[in-house]
Amino acid sequence: MNGKRWGRRLGATIGAVLLVTIAFYITLFNGAGFEWWDAYAKYILAALGFLVGGLTITDVIKNDKT
């Protein structure tokens, strides 16, 4: 693994799921509109996709050079 921490993608995914779930319950019990949660979830999942995609691309490039 060349000194890389195991589970970088898994950790980011678990963090994003926790953030979205916590925001959902806050929205549910506060009586706020679900439009706010929908927009929040889209931003978090887009950031997750960017992060995981970037990690995957850099891993593929590094493994291809060796």
URQUI-V391638 format. One record per backbone hydrogen bond with DSSP energy under -1.0 kcal/mol. CO is the residue of the C=O (numbers start at 1). NH is the residue of the N-H. Records with the same first field share a line. If there is no record, write none. Layout:
BEGIN
CO: NH + NH
END
This chain:
BEGIN
1: 4
7: 11
8: 12
9: 13
10: 14
11: 15
12: 16
13: 17
14: 18
15: 19
16: 20
17: 21
18: 22
19: 23
20: 24
21: 25
22: 26
23: 27
24: 28
25: 29
26: 30
27: 31
34: 38
35: 39
36: 40
37: 41
38: 42
39: 43
40: 44
41: 45
42: 46
43: 47
44: 48
45: 49
46: 50
47: 51
48: 52
49: 53
50: 54
51: 55
52: 56
53: 57
54: 58
55: 59
56: 60
57: 61
58: 62
59: 63
60: 64
61: 65
END
